[in-house]
């Protein structure tokens, strides 16, 4: 998907400089496996950045200064930690539709999830009311698992997911990530 797009830009003599992100999913249609494009962006959001950025060990200030001074990525040696990562979004029940009845509900288990080895949390649609964390949006929190293999990263992510709940069992998440 990316190479044909870059080729088209090259034909137009308009090279692309920036971030390209493609998310693909293998599905089975009529018994045949197919690769489908889920998302194709010229920016990073969540959970893309949450998967990629922690694994890059370069000094981001130095990278930014290098590029701002006219340098290219070809001139950089990108250092990676070679770990695998999986992010699972926990959403408010009803998301992406009407989740208004979940707004303000208490979120529990965040500290238990964060204490698990190989688990990091990224708050999204949540707020701290000074006493508790509460739902303040549709995609509430992202749970990232990391490990040496994709399987161990996935196991860690779901170990964190299963610690977190929204009052009244109002959390939803995909189980097939």
C-alpha positions as CSV (number, residue, x, y, z in Angstrom):
1,X,0.0,0.0,0.0
2,X,2.7,2.4,0.9
3,X,5.1,1.7,-2.0
4,X,2.6,2.4,-4.8
5,X,1.7,5.7,-3.0
6,X,5.3,6.7,-2.8
7,X,5.8,5.8,-6.5
8,X,2.9,8.0,-7.4
9,X,4.4,10.9,-5.5
10,X,7.7,10.3,-7.2
11,X,6.0,10.4,-10.7
12,X,4.5,13.7,-9.7
13,X,7.9,14.9,-8.6
14,X,6.4,15.6,-5.2
15,X,8.3,13.4,-2.8
16,X,6.6,12.7,0.5
17,X,8.4,13.7,3.7
18,X,6.7,12.7,6.9
19,X,5.1,9.8,8.7
20,X,3.0,7.2,6.9
21,X,1.1,4.6,9.0
22,X,-0.7,1.7,7.6
23,X,-2.7,-0.7,9.8
24,X,-3.6,-4.0,8.2
25,X,-5.7,-7.0,9.3
26,X,-5.8,-10.5,8.0
27,X,-9.4,-11.7,7.5
28,X,-10.9,-14.8,6.1
29,X,-13.5,-14.2,3.3
30,X,-15.2,-17.2,1.7
31,X,-12.6,-19.4,3.2
32,X,-9.7,-17.4,1.7
33,X,-7.3,-15.3,3.7
34,X,-7.1,-11.7,2.7
35,X,-5.1,-8.7,3.9
36,X,-7.3,-5.7,4.3
37,X,-6.3,-2.1,5.0
38,X,-7.9,-0.9,8.2
39,X,-6.3,2.5,8.4
40,X,-3.8,4.6,6.3
41,X,-2.7,7.9,7.7
42,X,-0.2,10.6,7.2
43,X,0.0,11.1,10.9
44,X,0.3,9.2,14.1
45,X,-2.3,9.1,16.7
46,X,-3.2,6.5,19.3
47,X,-2.4,3.7,19.5
48,X,0.1,3.9,16.6
49,X,2.5,6.2,18.4
50,X,2.1,4.2,21.6
51,X,3.4,1.1,19.7
52,X,6.2,2.6,17.8
53,X,7.7,5.5,19.8
54,X,8.7,3.6,23.0
55,X,10.8,1.2,21.0
56,X,12.9,4.0,19.4
57,X,15.8,4.9,21.7
58,X,17.2,7.9,19.9
59,X,17.2,11.3,21.6
60,X,14.1,12.9,20.1
61,X,15.4,16.4,20.5
62,X,18.5,15.5,18.4
63,X,16.3,13.9,15.8
64,X,14.1,16.9,15.6
65,X,17.0,19.3,15.4
66,X,18.7,17.2,12.7
67,X,15.5,17.3,10.5
68,X,14.8,21.0,11.3
69,X,18.4,21.8,10.0
70,X,17.6,20.2,6.7
71,X,18.9,16.7,7.4
72,X,17.1,13.6,6.3
73,X,16.2,10.3,8.0
74,X,18.7,8.6,5.7
75,X,21.4,10.3,7.6
76,X,20.2,9.0,11.0
77,X,20.9,5.7,12.7
78,X,17.6,4.7,14.4
79,X,18.2,2.7,17.5
80,X,15.5,0.3,18.5
81,X,14.9,-1.9,21.5
82,X,13.5,-4.8,19.4
83,X,10.6,-5.5,21.8
84,X,7.2,-6.2,20.4
85,X,4.1,-4.2,21.5
86,X,0.3,-4.6,21.5
87,X,-2.2,-2.0,22.5
88,X,-5.8,-2.7,23.4
89,X,-8.2,0.2,23.8
90,X,-10.7,0.0,26.6
91,X,-13.8,2.0,25.6
92,X,-17.0,3.2,27.4
93,X,-19.9,0.9,26.8
94,X,-21.8,2.3,23.8
95,X,-18.8,3.8,22.0
96,X,-18.6,4.8,19.2
97,X,-22.3,5.5,19.5
98,X,-24.0,6.9,22.5
99,X,-22.0,6.3,25.6
100,X,-23.4,9.2,27.6
101,X,-24.7,7.0,30.4
102,X,-21.1,5.9,31.1
103,X,-19.8,9.5,31.5
104,X,-18.6,10.2,35.0
105,X,-18.5,6.5,36.0
106,X,-15.6,5.4,38.3
107,X,-12.6,3.6,36.7
108,X,-10.9,1.0,39.0
109,X,-7.9,-1.3,38.7
110,X,-5.6,1.3,37.0
111,X,-2.8,0.9,39.6
112,X,-3.0,-2.9,39.5
113,X,-2.7,-2.9,35.8
114,X,0.2,-0.5,35.8
115,X,2.0,-2.6,38.3
116,X,2.0,-5.6,36.0
117,X,5.4,-6.4,34.3
118,X,5.4,-5.4,30.7
119,X,2.3,-3.1,30.9
120,X,2.0,0.6,30.3
121,X,-1.1,2.7,30.4
122,X,-2.1,5.7,28.3
123,X,-5.1,7.7,29.5
124,X,-7.5,9.0,26.9
125,X,-11.1,9.7,27.8
126,X,-10.6,9.8,31.5
127,X,-10.3,12.5,34.2
128,X,-9.0,12.7,37.7
129,X,-11.6,14.2,40.0
130,X,-9.1,14.5,42.9
131,X,-10.2,11.2,44.4
132,X,-10.9,8.8,41.6
133,X,-10.4,8.3,37.9
134,X,-13.7,8.7,35.9
135,X,-14.9,8.3,32.4
136,X,-14.7,11.5,30.3
137,X,-14.8,10.2,26.8
138,X,-15.4,7.2,24.5
139,X,-12.0,5.7,24.2
140,X,-11.1,5.6,27.9
141,X,-7.7,4.1,28.3
142,X,-5.1,2.3,26.2
143,X,-3.3,-0.7,27.7
144,X,0.1,-1.5,26.1
145,X,1.8,-4.8,26.6
146,X,5.4,-5.3,25.6
147,X,7.6,-8.4,25.4
148,X,10.2,-10.2,23.4
149,X,7.6,-11.9,21.2
150,X,4.2,-10.7,19.9
151,X,2.5,-13.5,21.9
152,X,4.1,-12.3,25.2
153,X,3.2,-8.6,24.4
154,X,-0.4,-9.6,23.7
155,X,-0.5,-11.7,26.9
156,X,0.8,-8.7,28.9
157,X,-1.6,-6.3,27.3
158,X,-4.6,-8.4,28.2
159,X,-3.3,-9.1,31.7
160,X,-3.5,-5.3,32.2
161,X,-6.9,-5.0,30.4
162,X,-8.5,-7.5,32.8
163,X,-7.4,-5.5,35.8
164,X,-9.4,-2.4,34.7
165,X,-13.1,-1.9,35.0
166,X,-15.6,0.8,34.7
167,X,-18.3,1.1,37.4
168,X,-21.3,-1.1,36.4
169,X,-19.3,-3.3,34.1
170,X,-19.4,-0.5,31.5
171,X,-16.0,-1.2,29.7
172,X,-15.7,-2.8,26.3
173,X,-12.6,-3.9,24.4
174,X,-11.7,-6.1,21.5
175,X,-10.5,-9.6,22.4
176,X,-9.0,-10.3,19.0
177,X,-6.0,-7.9,19.0
